[in-house]
Amino acid sequence: MNNELVKEIRKAIREEIRKTLLEAIMELIPPVNSTEQKEIEQKAGSPNMYREEDFIEWSRPRKYIEKH
């Protein structure tokens, strides 16, 4: 196999693993009702209170995630 093909296959596998892990994590997080959501926002604030740089995009390559 040529090196570029191996890199593309590895990249595709990593992306699928990330997708599967994120789906599994989302299944483990219980849903919250509006009262619970308000309580969470009182304690931690809402997402719009945080800087964009504070979030990690799971769909980006691992090198990006490791730098942050």
CORBELPE-V884957 format. One record per pair of residues at least 24 apart in sequence whose C-alpha atoms are under 10 Angstrom apart, sorted by the first residue. I is the first residue (numbers start at 0). J is the second residue. D is the distance in whole Angstrom. If there is no record, write none. Layout:
# CORBELPE-V884957
i:I j:J d:D
i:I j:J d:D
This chain:
# CORBELPE-V884957
i:10 j:60 d:8
i:10 j:61 d:10
i:13 j:58 d:10
i:13 j:60 d:9
i:13 j:61 d:9
i:14 j:57 d:9
i:14 j:58 d:7
i:14 j:59 d:9
i:14 j:60 d:8
i:14 j:61 d:10
i:15 j:58 d:10
i:17 j:57 d:7
i:17 j:58 d:7
i:17 j:59 d:10
i:17 j:61 d:10
i:18 j:57 d:8
i:18 j:58 d:8
i:21 j:57 d:8
i:21 j:58 d:10
